Amino acid sequence: MGFDANRLLQVEAFLAREGWGDAAIDWLGQDASTRRYARLTRGDETALLMDAPPVEDDPCTPAMTDAERLAGGWNKQSRLAASRVEAFAAIGGWLHEHGFSAPEIYAGDPELGLALIEDFGTLKEFARLIEQGEDEVTLYTAAAEALADLHALERPVILKGLGCDWPLLAFDDLALRVNADLFADWLPVLDPRMKMSDAARSRWESERDALIDMARAFPRELTLRDYHAENLIWLPEREGRARIGLLDFQDAVIGWDAWDMAMLVQDARREVTPAARDAAIGTYLEKSGKAEADFRERLAVIGTLNALRITGIFSRLIARDGKQRYHDFLPRQKRLLARNLQHPSAAGMADFVRDVAPFIFGEA
């Protein structure tokens, strides 16, 4: 698994200390961050080991200035948790207390970056179940209901996990800006049809900031950030919001209701059917009681910023990192961006994209 000898000793000592030293270990691989997981089996019991060694790029702190964040690395700029197990434990514990199915934390060591957590089992992710014939509308409706429940709760400020305080920070202007800039920085590298002159760059910054100004005025909600079919587990034996198992929430911020909905129904990795998309949005609006026109504006503006970000990330993964499999996702992502740009509130950015990258809209 690429362990160095010292890390392996740390893992073994942690498992022995927590009473799982004799468990069978099945490594499940590394996720998109620096984490990796192993399934532990001890008789009839199972658990997951989260291995998230501390990284040099520490997370942002509440008092950090924009200049410090810009100089300090991507986690600080984007207000990411740097895969900290105490963040996972703190946010997961709060979710669990409020009736959501975040994995129970059995034990953890923040200094080592190790945690022992509840195992939801295998092949229960929305994406895999839908591939096997599970009804997509049922799953997406349940996910939307859980989101409405989440956004009805008072936002937490500081949580505690594994004995550590974990502040929930705002997804702010700087985080939105550096993430959206991935589009302007990397799509031209991947696709030379997109021309970014000095004048175009200046125009980009103006249109980007106009979207951010709109986002700043929207009401804020706790945002889990990665709420999509690869990270949602179907637990039909449970009731209500607990039917949705949550896997990836340690990067939660104070964001917007539309961010998690955009991640759900504008999925970069799978084609969400119009029926599932409409059912999710309709269910969310019905349960939350929010005004449809206002919510759809938020979904378009936040969805545009998010789609710009993901298009840029995929472009960078291909152009810089040589990860060619992201070519498979890019056409869908461009269509999602184009769809968001159809909303009147995104008209300025739509005109810019049409001028510098008309292929986003399927044009020559």
C-alpha positions in Angstrom: 0.0 0.0 0.0 3.0 2.3 -0.1 3.4 2.6 3.6 6.8 3.4 5.0 7.8 1.2 7.9 7.2 3.9 10.5 3.7 4.5 9.4 2.9 0.8 9.5 4.1 0.6 13.0 1.9 3.6 14.0 -1.1 1.9 12.5 -0.4 -1.4 14.2 0.1 0.3 17.5 -3.1 2.3 17.2 -5.1 -0.7 16.3 -3.6 -2.7 19.2 -4.3 0.1 21.6 -8.0 0.3 20.5 -8.5 -3.5 20.7 -8.4 -4.2 17.0 -4.9 -5.5 16.8 -5.9 -9.0 15.8 -8.4 -7.8 13.1 -8.1 -8.8 9.5 -7.2 -5.8 7.4 -8.5 -5.2 3.8 -7.1 -2.0 2.4 -9.7 -0.2 0.2 -7.4 2.3 -1.5 -6.9 6.0 -1.4 -9.6 8.5 -2.0 -9.3 11.8 -3.9 -7.5 13.4 -0.9 -4.6 12.1 1.2 -6.8 9.7 3.0 -7.1 6.0 2.6 -9.2 3.4 4.3 -9.1 -0.2 5.4 -12.0 -2.5 6.4 -11.3 -4.3 9.7 -12.9 -7.6 10.5 -13.0 -9.1 13.9 -15.3 -12.1 14.2 -18.8 -10.7 13.3 -17.7 -7.1 13.8 -16.4 -4.7 11.2 -15.1 -1.2 11.3 -13.2 1.2 9.0 -9.7 2.5 9.7 -9.2 6.0 8.4 -5.6 6.8 7.6 -5.1 10.5 7.1 -1.6 11.4 8.0 -1.1 15.1 8.8 0.1 17.2 5.8 2.3 20.3 5.6 -0.5 22.5 4.2 -2.5 23.0 7.4 -6.1 24.2 7.3 -7.1 27.8 7.6 -7.7 29.4 11.0 -10.4 32.0 11.7 -7.9 34.8 12.3 -5.8 34.2 9.2 -5.7 37.1 6.7 -6.2 36.8 3.0 -2.5 37.5 2.4 -1.5 34.7 4.8 -3.9 32.3 3.1 -2.6 33.2 -0.4 0.9 32.6 0.8 0.0 29.5 2.8 -1.3 27.0 0.3 -4.4 25.6 -1.2 -6.1 24.2 2.0 -5.9 27.7 3.5 -7.1 29.4 0.4 -10.1 27.1 -0.1 -10.8 26.5 3.6 -10.3 22.8 3.3 -9.8 20.6 6.3 -6.5 19.1 5.1 -8.1 15.6 5.8 -7.8 16.2 9.6 -9.5 13.4 11.5 -10.6 15.8 14.2 -12.6 17.7 11.5 -14.3 14.5 10.5 -15.0 13.6 14.1 -16.3 17.1 15.0 -18.6 17.5 12.1 -19.6 13.9 12.0 -20.5 14.0 15.7 -22.7 17.0 15.2 -24.5 15.4 12.3 -24.9 12.2 14.4 -26.4 14.2 17.3 -29.0 15.7 14.9 -30.2 12.4 13.5 -28.0 12.1 10.4 -26.1 8.9 9.5 -22.6 10.1 9.8 -20.3 7.3 10.8 -19.9 6.8 14.5 -16.3 7.5 15.7 -15.1 4.7 17.8 -11.6 6.1 18.5 -9.1 8.5 17.0 -5.7 10.1 17.3 -5.4 13.6 15.8 -1.7 13.8 16.1 -1.2 10.6 14.1 -4.1 11.2 11.8 -5.8 7.9 12.5 -9.5 7.1 13.3 -11.6 4.0 13.8 -15.1 4.6 12.4 -18.4 2.9 11.7 -18.6 0.7 8.6 -21.7 1.2 6.5 -20.9 -1.8 4.4 -20.2 -2.3 0.7 -21.9 -1.5 -2.6 -24.4 0.9 -1.0 -23.3 4.1 -2.7 -26.0 5.8 -4.7 -24.0 5.7 -7.9 -23.4 1.9 -7.6 -27.0 1.1 -6.6 -28.4 3.1 -9.5 -26.1 1.2 -11.9 -27.6 -2.0 -10.4 -31.2 -0.8 -11.0 -32.2 1.0 -7.8 -34.8 3.7 -8.5 -32.9 6.9 -9.0 -35.8 9.2 -8.2 -36.3 7.5 -4.8 -32.7 8.0 -3.8 -32.5 11.6 -5.0 -35.7 12.5 -3.3 -34.5 11.1 0.0 -31.2 13.0 -0.4 -33.1 16.2 -1.0 -35.3 15.6 2.1 -32.1 15.2 4.2 -30.7 18.4 2.8 -33.8 20.3 3.7 -33.6 18.9 7.3 -29.9 19.9 7.5 -30.7 23.5 6.3 -33.5 23.9 8.8 -31.0 23.5 11.7 -29.2 26.4 13.4 -25.7 26.7 12.0 -23.0 25.6 14.4 -20.0 27.8 15.0 -17.4 25.7 16.8 -17.5 22.0 17.2 -15.4 19.6 19.2 -13.9 16.4 17.9 -11.5 14.0 19.5 -10.8 16.7 22.2 -10.1 19.4 19.7 -12.1 22.5 18.8 -13.0 22.8 15.1 -14.3 26.1 13.8 -16.7 26.2 10.9 -15.5 28.9 8.6 -17.4 30.7 5.8 -16.8 29.8 2.2 -15.8 33.4 1.5 -14.8 35.6 -1.4 -11.2 34.5 -1.5 -12.2 30.8 -1.6 -14.7 31.4 -4.4 -12.2 33.5 -6.3 -9.3 31.0 -6.3 -11.6 28.1 -7.1 -13.3 29.9 -10.0 -9.9 31.0 -11.3 -9.1 27.4 -12.1 -11.3 27.7 -15.1 -9.4 30.7 -16.5 -6.0 29.3 -15.6 -6.3 25.8 -16.8 -8.9 25.4 -19.5 -6.8 27.5 -22.0 -3.8 25.2 -21.2 -5.9 22.1 -22.1 -7.8 23.6 -25.0 -6.0 26.3 -27.0 -9.3 27.3 -28.6 -9.9 29.3 -25.4 -7.9 32.6 -25.8 -7.1 34.5 -22.6 -5.6 37.9 -23.5 -4.8 40.5 -20.9 -8.1 42.2 -21.8 -10.0 38.9 -21.6 -8.4 38.2 -18.2 -9.6 41.6 -16.9 -13.1 40.9 -18.2 -13.0 37.5 -16.6 -12.2 39.0 -13.2 -15.0 41.5 -13.5 -17.6 38.8 -14.4 -16.3 36.4 -11.7 -16.5 39.1 -9.1 -20.1 40.0 -10.2 -21.1 36.4 -9.5 -19.3 36.5 -6.1 -21.1 39.7 -5.2 -24.4 38.0 -5.8 -23.3 35.0 -3.8 -22.3 37.2 -0.9 -25.9 38.5 -0.7 -27.5 35.0 -0.6 -28.5 33.5 2.8 -26.0 31.2 4.4 -26.4 27.6 5.3 -24.2 24.8 6.6 -22.7 23.2 3.5 -21.3 19.7 3.5 -19.5 20.5 0.1 -19.2 17.1 -1.5 -22.9 15.9 -1.4 -23.1 13.6 -4.5 -23.8 10.1 -5.5 -20.3 8.7 -4.9 -20.4 9.9 -1.3 -24.0 9.1 -0.3 -24.9 5.7 1.1 -28.4 4.2 1.0 -29.6 2.8 4.4 -33.2 2.0 3.8 -33.5 0.1 7.1 -33.3 3.5 8.9 -35.9 6.2 8.9 -36.1 9.8 7.6 -32.8 11.7 7.3 -30.9 8.7 8.7 -31.5 6.8 5.5 -28.7 8.8 3.9 -25.3 7.7 5.0 -22.8 10.5 4.8 -19.1 9.8 4.0 -17.3 13.0 3.0 -18.2 16.1 5.1 -15.0 17.1 6.9 -14.6 20.1 4.6 -18.0 21.5 5.6 -18.3 25.3 5.7 -20.8 28.0 6.1 -21.9 28.2 2.4 -25.2 28.1 0.7 -28.2 25.7 0.3 -27.6 25.7 -3.5 -24.0 24.4 -3.2 -25.0 21.0 -1.9 -28.0 20.8 -4.3 -25.7 21.7 -7.2 -23.3 18.9 -6.2 -26.2 16.5 -6.0 -28.2 17.2 -9.2 -25.3 18.6 -11.3 -23.1 15.6 -10.8 -19.8 15.8 -12.7 -19.3 12.0 -12.6 -22.7 10.7 -13.6 -25.7 11.7 -15.7 -28.5 12.7 -13.4 -31.8 12.2 -15.2 -34.2 15.2 -15.5 -36.7 13.2 -13.5 -34.3 12.7 -10.6 -33.1 16.3 -10.8 -36.6 17.8 -10.8 -37.8 15.4 -8.1 -34.9 16.5 -5.8 -35.4 20.2 -6.4 -39.2 19.9 -6.0 -38.9 17.9 -2.8 -36.4 20.3 -1.3 -38.6 23.3 -2.1 -41.7 21.6 -0.7 -40.1 20.5 2.5 -38.1 23.7 3.1 -40.8 26.1 2.1 -38.3 28.3 0.2 -39.4 30.4 -2.7 -38.7 28.6 -6.0 -37.5 31.6 -8.1 -35.0 32.7 -5.4 -33.7 29.2 -4.9 -33.3 28.6 -8.7 -31.4 31.9 -8.9 -29.1 30.7 -6.1 -28.7 27.4 -7.8 -27.7 29.0 -11.1 -25.2 31.5 -9.6 -23.7 29.1 -7.1 -23.9 26.3 -9.7 -22.0 28.5 -12.2 -19.2 29.2 -9.8 -19.1 25.5 -8.9 -19.1 24.4 -12.5 -16.3 26.8 -13.4 -14.3 25.3 -10.5 -14.9 21.7 -11.5 -14.2 22.4 -15.2 -10.9 24.0 -14.2 -10.0 21.1 -11.8 -10.6 18.5 -14.5 -8.6 20.6 -17.0 -5.7 20.8 -14.6 -5.9 17.1 -13.8 -5.6 16.3 -17.5 -3.1 19.0 -18.6 -0.8 19.1 -15.6 -1.2 15.7 -14.0 -1.7 13.5 -17.0 -4.9 11.9 -15.6 -6.6 11.2 -19.0 -9.7 9.5 -17.5 -11.0 13.0 -16.7 -11.6 13.5 -20.4 -14.6 11.2 -19.9 -16.1 13.7 -17.4 -15.3 16.9 -19.1 -18.0 17.0 -21.8 -20.7 16.5 -19.2 -19.2 19.2 -17.0 -19.2 21.6 -19.9 -22.9 20.9 -20.5 -23.6 21.6 -16.8 -21.8 24.9 -17.0 -23.7 25.9 -20.2 -27.0 25.0 -18.5 -26.2 27.2 -15.5 -25.2 30.1 -17.7 -28.7 30.1 -19.3 -30.1 31.8 -16.2 -30.4 35.6 -16.5 -28.4 36.2 -13.3 -25.4 34.6 -15.0 -25.8 36.5 -18.3 -22.5 38.5 -18.0 -20.5 35.4 -17.4 -22.4 33.6 -20.2 -21.4 36.4 -22.7 -17.8 36.2 -21.6 -17.6 32.4 -22.0 -19.4 32.6 -25.4 -16.8 35.0 -26.6 -13.6 33.3 -25.3 -14.8 29.6 -25.3 -17.8 29.1 -27.5 -17.2 25.4 -27.6 -18.7 25.3 -24.0 -22.0 25.8 -25.7 -21.4 23.3 -28.4 -20.5 26.1 -30.9 -17.6 25.9 -33.4 
